[in-house]
Amino acid sequence: MRTKDWEKIITEKLAGATIVSCQYMTIAEAEEFGWYHRPISITLRHPDGHAIQLIPSSDDEGNSGGSIFTSIEELPTIPVM
């Protein structure tokens, strides 16, 4: 799939959603995934009311939790635990 196709799908699914919580994945949750690192889990509320969870991964195969780089001067990286 082309970049523009992915961008369209992602925009349709996420545009207008608001962040309702941010918390690190628990040790038990990370173990369920088979991960050694615990990333931040971001929960969004879509305008239609359903919840969306974003969990960064180290790669497309989900081999471990990943960090997030930001444009926030005081928080350039949201690290894994």
N, C-alpha and C positions, 0 to 999 in steps of 0.2 A: 504494500500500500504506500502511496506517496505521502510526503510530509503534509501537503495541503489537505489530503483526505483525513489524516489523523487529527490535524488541527481542527477541522470542521466537527468531527465526532466529539473530541474533547471539549470544544467550546459549547456544543449543544448540551453536553452532560453536566458541565460545571458552571457556565455563565449564570450569574445571578445568585449562586449559592453563597451562604454566609457561614463563617466559622462559628461553631457553637462550643467547641472544646478542643484542647490540645493536651495530650498526656502521653507519657512514655509507655510503650508496650510493657505489660507485666512480664516477670520472669516466666510465669506459666504460659503466657501467650507466645513468647519467643520460643519456648521449648516445643510448643505445638507446631510451630513453623519449622522447627529444626535449626533455629538461628542461635548464634552466639552473641550477636549484637542486638540491643533493643532500641529501635528507632522511635521517634515521636510519631504518634498517631493523631491525625487531624480529622475531626469530625465536622462535616458541613451539613447544613440544612438546605435542600434544594427548594426553589420557590413553590414547587408542587407539594412540598411537605415531607418528602422522603429523605432519609439520612444517607449521606455519602461518607465513606471513610477513606482517607488517603494515608497509605503507609509506604514510606520510601524503602526501596530495596537496593541492594548493592549492584544488581544486574537484572536483566529481563527474565532470568530463570528463577528469581527469588531465592538466591543462595544464602543471603543474610540481609539483615536490616541495613539501611543506608542513611547517611547524613543528608542535610539539605543546605545548599548555599543560598544566602539571601542578599538582598540589596540594602539591608538595614545596617547602617554604619556600626552601631553598637552590638549587633548580633550577625556577624558575617556568615556564621555557620551554626546550624542546629545539629549538635553532635549526636552520635549514638551512645548508648550506655553499655 
